[in-house]
């Protein structure tokens, strides 16, 4: 009896004991969040501000904060979709160990995944942090002061430069975050890629790390990826409908 790709994915998930989900922009575009690189994406509408320029140039910082407070990038304010909620169900079933994400939209946490189980490779756009002491700052508080005084946000504790808690172009990924992601990848028995084209490194090396250590690799993405040839199972399909059906069948 033949099976469908969705049934094959359900079988892989059913057999797995420690799944790591690796998510990219494709899971969040189904919530209305634009991706970065495609035609019509964020970077086709505005030039990214390099980390070095943000730090060195107050006018670049002002431009960055104006963008952040206007919501032009569209990275925050959306709601999780059925793909996000399917991962919650897998975690509740004891299948999903963690989510490694390239996204900065906080939607995994909003869907119900504990923050301690979400590894954010590229940071989070829903709050800010001091570049010197690391203190967290809420965007609403920074926005109110920026609008009232036109002063650039500064750390309330040490006076240092404050930036949204994302990893910008030219800014290094946090080594401890990458090490944790590598450790989770090594410990997985199913590495599930959802909505990533797998072209950005070092993030795109993680599926290869998992695969080399014996994990099965499943990729669900609307378009082909750079690692399709490595996959044990490949679905070029919509993530939300696929994952919702699969999670419901377990």
C-alpha positions as CSV (number, residue, x, y, z in Angstrom):
1,X,0.0,0.0,0.0
2,X,1.5,3.3,-1.1
3,X,1.8,6.2,1.3
4,X,1.7,10.0,0.8
5,X,4.6,12.3,1.8
6,X,2.5,13.6,4.7
7,X,2.0,10.0,5.9
8,X,5.7,9.4,5.6
9,X,6.4,12.5,7.7
10,X,3.9,11.3,10.3
11,X,5.7,8.0,10.4
12,X,9.1,9.6,10.9
13,X,7.8,11.8,13.7
14,X,6.0,8.9,15.3
15,X,9.2,6.9,15.4
16,X,11.4,9.8,16.7
17,X,12.1,10.3,20.3
18,X,14.0,13.6,20.2
19,X,13.0,16.0,17.4
20,X,14.6,19.3,16.7
21,X,12.7,21.7,14.6
22,X,14.7,24.2,12.6
23,X,12.5,27.1,11.3
24,X,13.1,29.9,8.8
25,X,11.1,32.7,7.3
26,X,8.7,30.3,5.5
27,X,6.9,29.3,8.6
28,X,6.2,33.0,9.5
29,X,5.2,34.2,6.0
30,X,2.0,32.2,6.6
31,X,1.3,34.6,9.5
32,X,1.8,37.6,7.1
33,X,5.4,38.4,8.1
34,X,7.6,39.2,5.1
35,X,10.8,37.4,4.5
36,X,14.1,39.1,3.9
37,X,15.6,38.2,0.6
38,X,12.9,37.4,-1.9
39,X,11.4,40.0,-4.3
40,X,9.1,42.1,-2.3
41,X,10.9,41.1,0.9
42,X,12.2,43.4,3.6
43,X,15.6,44.1,2.1
44,X,14.1,44.9,-1.3
45,X,12.3,47.8,0.3
46,X,15.0,49.2,2.6
47,X,18.7,48.8,2.8
48,X,19.9,47.0,5.9
49,X,21.9,49.0,8.4
50,X,25.2,47.4,9.2
51,X,26.0,46.7,12.9
52,X,29.3,48.7,12.7
53,X,27.4,51.7,11.2
54,X,24.7,51.5,14.0
55,X,27.4,51.6,16.7
56,X,29.5,54.3,15.1
57,X,26.9,56.7,13.7
58,X,24.1,58.3,15.8
59,X,22.2,59.1,12.6
60,X,22.2,55.5,11.6
61,X,20.9,54.6,15.1
62,X,18.2,57.2,14.7
63,X,17.2,55.7,11.3
64,X,17.2,52.2,12.8
65,X,15.0,53.2,15.7
66,X,12.6,55.1,13.4
67,X,12.2,51.9,11.4
68,X,11.7,49.8,14.5
69,X,9.1,52.1,16.0
70,X,7.2,52.5,12.8
71,X,7.0,48.8,12.2
72,X,8.1,49.1,8.6
73,X,9.9,45.8,8.6
74,X,6.8,44.0,9.8
75,X,8.7,41.6,12.0
76,X,6.5,41.8,15.0
77,X,2.8,42.1,15.7
78,X,1.6,39.0,13.9
79,X,-0.1,36.0,15.4
80,X,1.2,32.4,15.3
81,X,-0.3,30.1,12.6
82,X,-1.1,26.4,12.5
83,X,2.5,25.5,11.8
84,X,3.6,27.1,15.1
85,X,0.8,25.4,17.0
86,X,1.6,22.0,15.5
87,X,5.0,22.3,17.0
88,X,3.4,23.0,20.4
89,X,1.4,19.8,20.1
90,X,4.6,17.8,19.3
91,X,6.3,19.3,22.4
92,X,3.3,18.4,24.5
93,X,3.5,14.9,23.2
94,X,7.1,14.7,24.4
95,X,8.4,14.4,20.8
96,X,10.0,17.9,20.3
97,X,13.1,18.7,22.2
98,X,13.6,22.3,21.0
99,X,13.1,24.8,18.2
100,X,16.1,26.4,16.6
101,X,14.9,29.4,14.6
102,X,16.3,31.9,12.2
103,X,13.3,34.1,12.8
104,X,13.1,37.2,15.1
105,X,9.4,37.5,15.4
106,X,8.8,35.7,18.8
107,X,5.9,33.6,17.3
108,X,7.2,30.3,18.7
109,X,7.0,31.8,22.2
110,X,3.6,33.4,21.5
111,X,2.3,30.0,20.4
112,X,3.2,28.4,23.7
113,X,6.7,27.0,23.3
114,X,8.6,27.8,26.5
115,X,11.2,30.5,25.8
116,X,13.8,28.1,27.3
117,X,13.2,25.7,24.5
118,X,13.5,28.2,21.7
119,X,17.0,28.9,20.4
120,X,17.1,32.2,18.5
121,X,20.1,32.2,16.2
122,X,19.4,35.7,14.9
123,X,17.9,37.3,18.0
124,X,14.5,38.7,18.8
125,X,12.9,41.9,17.4
126,X,10.2,42.2,20.1
127,X,12.6,43.8,22.7
128,X,15.9,45.6,22.9
129,X,19.1,45.1,24.9
130,X,22.1,47.1,25.9
131,X,25.2,46.4,23.8
132,X,27.4,47.0,26.9
133,X,25.8,45.4,29.9
134,X,23.1,43.3,28.2
135,X,20.1,44.7,30.2
136,X,16.8,44.0,28.5
137,X,14.6,47.0,27.5
138,X,11.0,46.9,26.4
139,X,10.2,48.6,23.1
140,X,7.1,50.4,24.4
141,X,9.2,52.1,27.1
142,X,11.9,53.1,24.6
143,X,9.3,54.3,22.0
144,X,7.5,56.6,24.5
145,X,10.8,58.3,25.5
146,X,12.0,58.6,21.9
147,X,8.7,60.2,20.8
148,X,8.6,62.5,23.7
149,X,12.2,63.7,23.7
150,X,13.7,62.7,20.3
151,X,16.7,61.3,22.3
152,X,18.3,58.1,21.1
153,X,17.6,55.1,23.5
154,X,20.3,54.6,26.0
155,X,20.7,52.0,28.8
156,X,18.9,53.0,32.0
157,X,21.6,51.1,34.0
158,X,24.9,52.0,32.4
159,X,24.1,54.6,29.7
160,X,25.4,52.3,26.9
161,X,24.0,51.9,23.4
162,X,20.7,50.1,23.1
163,X,19.7,48.1,20.1
164,X,16.8,45.8,19.2
165,X,17.9,42.3,20.3
166,X,18.4,41.1,16.7
167,X,21.6,40.0,15.0
168,X,22.3,42.7,12.4
169,X,24.4,42.4,9.2
170,X,28.0,42.5,10.3
171,X,27.2,41.4,13.9
172,X,28.5,38.0,15.1
173,X,26.1,35.3,16.2
174,X,26.4,34.7,19.9
175,X,28.8,31.8,20.4
176,X,26.9,30.4,23.3
177,X,23.7,30.3,21.2
178,X,25.4,28.6,18.3
179,X,27.0,26.0,20.6
180,X,23.6,25.2,22.2
181,X,22.1,24.8,18.7
182,X,24.9,22.5,17.7
183,X,24.5,20.4,20.8
184,X,20.7,20.1,20.2
185,X,21.4,19.1,16.6
186,X,23.8,16.4,17.6
187,X,21.4,15.0,20.2
188,X,18.4,14.8,17.8
189,X,17.2,11.7,16.0
190,X,15.0,13.7,13.6
191,X,16.0,17.1,12.4
192,X,12.9,18.8,10.9
193,X,13.5,21.8,8.7
194,X,10.4,24.1,8.3
195,X,10.5,27.0,5.9
196,X,14.3,27.7,5.4
197,X,16.1,27.8,2.1
198,X,19.3,26.7,4.0
199,X,21.6,29.2,2.4
200,X,22.7,31.3,5.4
201,X,25.6,29.9,7.3
202,X,26.5,28.9,10.0
203,X,22.8,28.2,10.6
204,X,22.6,26.0,7.4
205,X,25.3,23.8,8.7
206,X,23.1,22.5,11.6
207,X,21.0,20.0,9.4
208,X,24.3,18.6,8.2
209,X,25.6,18.3,11.7
210,X,22.5,16.3,12.7
211,X,22.5,14.2,9.6
212,X,26.2,13.2,10.0
213,X,25.4,12.2,13.6
214,X,22.7,9.7,12.5
215,X,19.5,11.8,12.6
216,X,16.9,11.6,9.9
217,X,16.5,14.8,8.0
218,X,13.1,16.0,6.8
219,X,12.6,19.3,4.9
220,X,9.2,21.0,4.4
221,X,9.6,24.1,2.3
222,X,7.7,25.6,-0.6
223,X,10.9,26.0,-2.7
224,X,13.9,23.8,-3.2
225,X,16.7,24.2,-0.7
226,X,20.4,23.8,-0.9
227,X,20.3,20.6,1.1
228,X,17.5,18.7,-0.6
229,X,19.9,16.0,-1.7
230,X,20.7,15.2,1.9
231,X,17.1,14.9,3.0
232,X,15.5,11.5,3.9
233,X,12.1,13.1,3.2
234,X,11.3,16.3,1.2
235,X,7.9,18.0,1.0
236,X,7.6,21.1,-1.2
237,X,4.4,22.2,0.4
238,X,2.7,24.7,2.8
239,X,4.0,24.3,6.3
240,X,0.9,25.0,8.3
241,X,-1.5,22.6,6.5
242,X,1.2,19.9,6.4
243,X,2.2,20.1,10.1
244,X,-1.3,20.5,11.3
245,X,-2.4,17.4,9.5
246,X,0.6,15.4,10.6
247,X,0.3,16.5,14.3
248,X,-3.4,15.6,14.3
249,X,-2.7,12.1,13.0
250,X,-0.3,11.1,15.8
